[in-house]
Amino acid sequence: MPQGFPACQEKERTKSELTPFTLMNVAIVGASGAVGQEFMRILAERNFPIDELTLFGSSRSAGKQYTFKGKTCTVKELKHGDDFKGIDIVFTSAGAGVSKEYLEDITRFGAVMIDNSSAFRMDKDVPLVVPECNAADALVRPRGVIANPNCTTIMMVVVMQPIEQLSHIKRIHVSSYQSASGAGAAAMDELQQQYKEIIETGEAKTIKKFPHQLAYNVIPQIDVMTETDYTKEEMKMYNETRKIMHSDVRTSATCVRVSSLRSHSEAVWVETEQPLSIDAVRKAIASAPGCTLVDDPQNYVYPMPLESAGKDDVYVGRIRKDLANDNGITLWLTGDQIRKGAALNAVQIAEYLIKVGNIK
């Protein structure tokens, strides 16, 4: 493998850099789901300064037990009341309806709520944050809640930010290739069950989480259609990118569900105000936080979801000039949408707030 493009070798991270700070009381709402479980793994891996961890879930999940750093945690049923008194940070990943219903319960005693749902993302008085792009936005949160963006948006803007610093991005065209895990743990189970059924009987019979069979197939729809025939997922990429990057950039997306199990990928075409050299773009991405450059296509070196699964960074490659636009660059990226696309991004927001002394 050519020197300078080590496949899947992320920048070194100091995962205990927050330990000198005051220990936090932390809660996870939706602890039994795929993102909730990832929250627990990431908090442990990064040595997040936790004094006490409290887990909340639905009545179905209540009573389940999980081990966190050698201690047993039992899931409590989420109810209205004062269960969040004394808690400093609450990570919520139980759906938009739950987040809206319990916002007041979670925040009224002073907890910072970092919400992984779509409930508040486009509210003007709620910051929408990707720390590599707009960490300081998290400091102004009049309602006590910070929104975690959509997974596909997060991964894209992490890579767009270093390009934006070279020249303002005017337009983005993107086609996403989103794995089953983007629809949750049950969707991952369904995809595996479909493959099993096809092998055993020649037909996929379990089709519940997706509108069509996903095994051996791709579905060019994620989320519901809007009246413009863009899906809600595609419109999230348009609106959220503008809010996060404080930009007038226009994004046109086609979001596609593919039959891989974990990690999303995106083919991205970027138009900047000034033409950029490939070398400048590669250097900017290689040095950018949250990005790992994997770009030597002549030797079959480029990012793939199999390699990005379970990793923190967004992996970027296939960087080249756009043949249809003199000011265009096209690239390919892949990242673990349960980690950076959800739980990791939320934890990084909390780490930033602690680091700058905004939570004590």
Secondary structure, DSSP 8 states (H G I E B T S, - for coil): --TT--TT------TTTTTTS--EEEEEESTTSHHHHHHHHHHHHTT--EEEEEEEE-TTTTT-EEEETTEEEE-EE--SSSTTTT--EEEE-S-HHHHHHHHHHHHTTT-EEEE-SSSSTT-TTS-B--HHHHGGGGG--TTSEEE---HHHHHHHHHHHHHHHHS-EEEEEEEEEE-GGGG-HHHHHHHHHHHHHHHHHSS----SSSSS--TT--BS--S-B-TTS-BHHHHHHHHHHHHHHTS--EEEEEEEE-S-SS-EEEEEEEEESS---HHHHHHHHHHSTTEEE--BGGGTB---HHHHTT-SSEEEEEEEE-TT-TTEEEEEEEE-TTIIIIIHHHHHHHHHHHHTTS--
